[in-house]
Each structure stands twice: as C-alpha cells, then as structure tokens.
Amino acid sequence: MNSGVVVIGAGSFGAWTAWHLHRAGCKVKLIDAYGPANSRASSGGESRIIRMGYGARDIYTRWSMEALPQWKELGSFVPCGALWIAPAGETHALETLRALSVCGVLHEPLPADQLRGRFPQFHFPSDCWGIYEPQAGALLARRSIQTLVERMRGEGVAYEQRSFHPAETDSAASYVFACGPWLPKLFPQLLAGKIVPSRQEVLFFGAPAGDTRFGPDSMPCWVDLASTFYGIPDLENRGFKIALDKRGPAMDPDTENRTVCGESIVAARAYLAERIPALANEPLVESRVCQYENTADSNYIIDRHPDQPNLWIAGGGSGHGFKHGPCVGRMLKEMILDGRPAEEPFLLRSKAGVTELATGSSL
C-alpha cells in the first residue's frame, strides 16, 4: 500500500470510504466517471429517507443509528421523522417494532385513531396501524455527497473525473471499486447476475398554493407496507416525493432513457387519491429515473476480490444503501488498514443470482 488507496466511485459508498481512509491518515485518490452524485448515479437525486426500522435485520438498524450523527455533521439531515404504515398483523412492521425496542430507538406504535389525529394529511383505514420514529428524517442526497467530496478536496484528497477500469490496477496501491450500477459491467465474470440494476421512477407533486401541510415541519417521511409506496415531504420547495419500492425492469446506467412513463404517474395518482387525497389532482412538477443495484437478498457486497488481494468491492445498495455510506466506509477502512475480515451478510460468495426482478422490494 505504498501508494495509498484509490477509490473508484464518488457516491455514498465511495465518498464515505475515501473520507474514513483519509481521516485515518491514509493517502487517498478518489475517481468518478461522471462526477460525485451525478444524475446517472444511485446517489444522485434530491433526497433519501434515513430510518432505523429494518424489520428483523437489526444490523441495519444499528448502522442507521451510527450513520445519523455523521450525516448531521455534514449538514444534510432534515429532521421530519419517519412513519411506517401497516395492515394489522403485518410481519415486517412487528419485526421492526421488536428491533427498535431491542436497539433502544425512540419510537411510538400508533393505532389508526391516533394516526388520524397526528397526521391528518393521510386517509388511514380502520384496520391499519403505524410506527413513528421521531428521530428519523430525510437526507439531502446529491448536495451531501458533493459537500463531502469538496471537503476532502479542501483537505488535500486528490480527485479525478474519468473512467477507470480494473485493468489499470497494479500492486503498488489498494483499490476500492464502489461504482454502484456499473459494477457488473466492470466485473462481468464475478458479478454477472449478483448485482442487477433496475429502473426506478420517482415523482414530485406540487402542493396546493399556500398549503404547508406537506412540508417537513408538518409531515414525516413515510413507508406504506401494504402498497410499498413511500414518500418524502416537500423539501426546499421541490415537490412532494413519491415512489414505489418495487424493483423495476433491468437497465443500463449509461444509456437508459431517463423519461418517466405514464403508467407510474397513473399508479401514483391512484394511490394519492386513496391515501393523500389533497394531492391526487395536483400537478407533477418534477420526475426522474434512477436505479437500484439489486442483490438477491438486498444485502450489500463489501468484500475483497477473490483473485486480487489488493482490490475491494462495495456495492449492491439495493435501494436502501445510501444512508449507510458512513458505515460501509468505516468497515472498508478497517478491512484495508486493520485487516478486518469480510463478514456475513456482505460476502461475495453468499450472493446468489437475482431472480424475480420486477416483483422484489428493498424493505
């Protein structure tokens, strides 16, 4: 490691890895083909939810707890809370409730009548209930990653905007490839079928003039487990964000047409008419197409290349990885500098091929 570490990919996983290595005194170079949190990247876009609830997968609950102070220090956190909406007896919600209690996360289980009183923007059916996480909220995605990269550059970390292929690696340095949806293209034999990028459409609806009910001071981020729609309140007057957390069709991050299809708009309006009726007929003010990089089990890949001991791979965010960038970066720093072994559930060998792409969810 005489020449330090080269990190390829300046999204959440790559930028935070470079940050932790830099703070540990390592010489770091950061490279990205299109620029930090660019519009093709999975770390691009306006916002992400940071929530502690993860069903029974409490490793991610603990990682969210660890990551949140680092996002706050970066100035990218919007403290609006997060609300889980679930049918009676829904397994994921019950597992989330148990994990939040075990991990010591502040939360409130709420029956339907209390949901109606607390969050009147929604229409809640009588058989639903909710879990409210008051310490959760939203992250300003693109802005935060670009801020982090600029902070590193100001502290002397080298940055280059160019393509970088695994064939360019040598034995003089260590390399981390944190290239999101591009990883299967860079390592086709190793990752073909183990990471599959899928097309995900995100919509922003305008609120009625003068109506402040849909901003972060009045409305939380939310996830509806019955429909798998989720949303983020109107941040920075960009519009109320809504999307479906189901894997879309496979896509190529370099060439995909980023125009939203009409079917997504129709489905979102139908959902709004049922659950948030005041927005059902409001105008679509923005839209974008991003991607998930799906693994079969929705767990990340954080592991050493099986044939190149000085090369590490970090990816497979599966639609929920952005918030955990600080923890992925910390783990990779420990693997590279301290010899920490890779571990379940992030091992390459633990990953089967992705199937049923169009029906899976990242929750």
TARA-V996316 format. One line per field, one symbol per residue. burial: b if it has 9 or more other ideal C-beta (glycine too) atoms within 8 Angstrom, else e. A space follows every 10 residues. Layout:
burial: ???
This chain:
burial: beebbbbbbb bbbbbbbbbb bbeeebebbb bbeeebbbee bbbbbbbbbb bbbbbeebeb bbbbbbbbeb bbebebbbeb bbbbbbeeeb ebbbbbbbbb bebebebeeb ebeebbeebe bbebeeebbb bbbebbbbbb bbebbbbbbe ebbeeebebe eeeeebeebe eebbbbbbbb bbbbebbeeb beebbbbbbb bbbbbbbeee eebbbbebbb bbbbbbebbb bbbbbeebbb bbbbbbbbee bebeebeeeb eeebbebbbe bbeebbbbbb ebebeebbbb bbbbbbebbb bbbbbeebeb bbbbbbbbbb bbbbbbbbbb bbbbbbbeee ebeeebbbeb beebeebbeb ebb
